[in-house]
Amino acid sequence: MKIVEWITHNEDETKAIATKLGRQASPGDVFLLEGDLGAGKTTFTKGLAKGLEVSRNVNSPTFTIIKEYAGRLPLYHMDVYRVEDSYEDLGFDEYFYGEGVTVVEWAHLIEDQLPNEYGKIVIERMDDIKRKITFEAVGVRYEQLCEELEKK
């Protein structure tokens, strides 16, 4: 398992890291986003969408669970905070093993349905604008992404 960390001082820096990740993304990539409310999960996803060349405005799918966006690759943005039963079959596999890139906010709530390999991104608030972003690679594909992200 490989881990890389950044400290960002504003939303633009957070989006820049995510944009770089989006440019490197491939079909079937799954990214788990964890962080408190207001930590910057949706901001990160907006940057990822930019790297995937998504032209639509990205916002939180809190009340719909899944939003889909067209880009260089499809982006599947999930917010599973309101999923009541982690065993409920909502067709997550179709997204995780599909042709797009999947981002799951609050992924620990459906841990039993997650693929075995993924990139886990934890965003921690250090103050009103400063964030600590940790990318944990679980699997060879995500270790390669980690290495790409570390390059300047």
C-alpha positions as CSV (number, residue, x, y, z in Angstrom):
1,M,0.0,0.0,0.0
2,K,1.3,3.4,-1.0
3,I,0.3,6.7,0.6
4,V,0.9,10.3,-0.5
5,E,-0.1,13.5,1.3
6,W,-0.6,17.1,0.4
7,I,-1.4,20.3,2.3
8,T,-3.6,22.7,0.3
9,H,-4.1,26.3,1.2
10,N,-7.2,27.0,-0.9
11,E,-9.9,25.3,-3.1
12,D,-7.8,25.9,-6.3
13,E,-4.9,23.8,-4.9
14,T,-7.3,21.1,-3.9
15,K,-8.9,21.1,-7.4
16,A,-5.5,21.1,-9.0
17,I,-4.5,17.8,-7.3
18,A,-7.9,16.3,-8.3
19,T,-7.6,17.5,-11.9
20,K,-4.2,15.8,-12.2
21,L,-5.8,12.6,-10.9
22,G,-8.7,13.0,-13.4
23,R,-6.2,13.3,-16.3
24,Q,-4.6,10.0,-15.2
25,A,-7.9,8.2,-14.6
26,S,-8.9,5.1,-16.6
27,P,-12.1,3.2,-17.1
28,G,-13.1,1.2,-13.9
29,D,-11.1,3.5,-11.5
30,V,-12.8,3.8,-8.2
31,F,-12.0,6.6,-5.7
32,L,-13.4,6.7,-2.2
33,L,-13.8,10.1,-0.6
34,E,-13.9,10.5,3.1
35,G,-14.0,13.6,5.2
36,D,-16.3,15.6,7.5
37,L,-19.1,17.7,6.2
38,G,-17.6,20.7,4.5
39,A,-14.2,19.2,4.2
40,G,-14.0,19.5,0.5
41,K,-15.2,16.2,-1.0
42,T,-17.4,17.9,-3.7
43,T,-14.6,20.5,-4.4
44,F,-12.2,17.6,-5.0
45,T,-14.8,15.9,-7.3
46,K,-15.1,19.1,-9.3
47,G,-11.4,19.1,-9.9
48,L,-11.5,15.4,-10.9
49,A,-14.3,16.2,-13.3
50,K,-12.2,18.9,-14.9
51,G,-9.5,16.4,-15.5
52,L,-12.0,14.1,-17.1
53,E,-13.2,17.0,-19.3
54,V,-16.7,17.1,-17.8
55,S,-18.3,20.3,-18.9
56,R,-21.4,20.3,-16.6
57,N,-21.3,21.8,-13.2
58,V,-20.7,19.1,-10.6
59,N,-22.5,19.2,-7.3
60,S,-23.2,16.9,-4.4
61,P,-25.6,14.0,-5.2
62,T,-26.8,13.9,-1.5
63,F,-30.5,13.4,-2.3
64,T,-30.1,11.3,-5.5
65,I,-27.3,9.0,-4.4
66,I,-25.7,8.8,-7.9
67,K,-25.1,11.5,-10.5
68,E,-23.6,10.8,-13.9
69,Y,-21.6,13.2,-16.0
70,A,-20.3,12.8,-19.5
71,G,-16.6,13.6,-20.2
72,R,-13.5,11.9,-21.7
73,L,-14.8,9.1,-19.5
74,P,-18.1,9.0,-17.7
75,L,-18.0,10.2,-14.1
76,Y,-20.2,8.5,-11.6
77,H,-20.4,10.6,-8.4
78,M,-22.0,8.8,-5.5
79,D,-23.0,10.1,-2.1
80,V,-24.0,7.1,0.0
81,Y,-24.5,9.0,3.3
82,R,-28.3,8.4,3.1
83,V,-28.1,4.7,2.1
84,E,-30.1,3.0,4.9
85,D,-28.9,-0.6,4.4
86,S,-25.3,-1.3,3.3
87,Y,-26.5,-4.6,2.0
88,E,-29.2,-3.1,-0.3
89,D,-28.5,-3.9,-3.9
90,L,-28.3,-0.5,-5.7
91,G,-26.3,-1.8,-8.6
92,F,-23.0,-0.4,-7.5
93,D,-21.1,-3.2,-9.3
94,E,-22.3,-1.8,-12.6
95,Y,-20.5,1.4,-11.8
96,F,-17.4,0.0,-10.1
97,Y,-16.6,-2.4,-13.0
98,G,-18.0,-0.2,-15.8
99,E,-16.4,2.1,-18.4
100,G,-16.3,5.2,-16.2
101,V,-14.7,6.6,-13.1
102,T,-16.5,6.2,-9.9
103,V,-16.2,8.6,-6.9
104,V,-17.9,7.5,-3.7
105,E,-18.4,9.9,-0.8
106,W,-18.9,8.3,2.6
107,A,-17.7,5.0,1.2
108,H,-17.2,3.4,4.6
109,L,-21.0,3.1,4.8
110,I,-21.0,0.5,2.0
111,E,-17.7,-1.1,2.8
112,D,-19.0,-4.6,2.1
113,Q,-19.9,-3.7,-1.5
114,L,-16.6,-2.0,-2.5
115,P,-14.2,-3.5,-4.9
116,N,-10.9,-4.9,-3.6
117,E,-8.8,-2.3,-5.2
118,Y,-9.3,1.5,-5.1
119,G,-7.8,4.9,-4.3
120,K,-8.9,6.2,-0.9
121,I,-8.8,10.0,-0.5
122,V,-9.2,11.5,3.0
123,I,-9.7,15.2,3.3
124,E,-9.2,16.8,6.7
125,R,-10.0,20.4,7.6
126,M,-7.0,22.1,9.2
127,D,-8.7,25.5,9.3
128,D,-11.3,27.4,7.2
129,I,-9.4,26.9,3.9
130,K,-6.4,24.7,4.6
131,R,-6.8,21.0,4.0
132,K,-4.7,17.9,4.4
133,I,-5.4,15.4,1.6
134,T,-4.2,11.8,1.9
135,F,-4.3,9.4,-1.1
136,E,-4.0,5.8,0.0
137,A,-3.5,3.3,-2.9
138,V,-5.0,-0.1,-2.5
139,G,-3.9,-2.2,-5.4
140,V,-1.2,-2.0,-8.1
141,R,-3.3,0.3,-10.4
142,Y,-3.7,2.9,-7.6
143,E,0.0,2.6,-6.6
144,Q,0.8,3.6,-10.1
145,L,-1.6,6.6,-9.9
146,C,0.1,7.6,-6.6
147,E,3.5,7.6,-8.3
148,E,2.1,9.8,-11.1
149,L,0.5,12.2,-8.6
150,E,3.8,12.6,-6.7
151,K,5.6,13.9,-9.9
152,K,5.7,17.6,-10.3
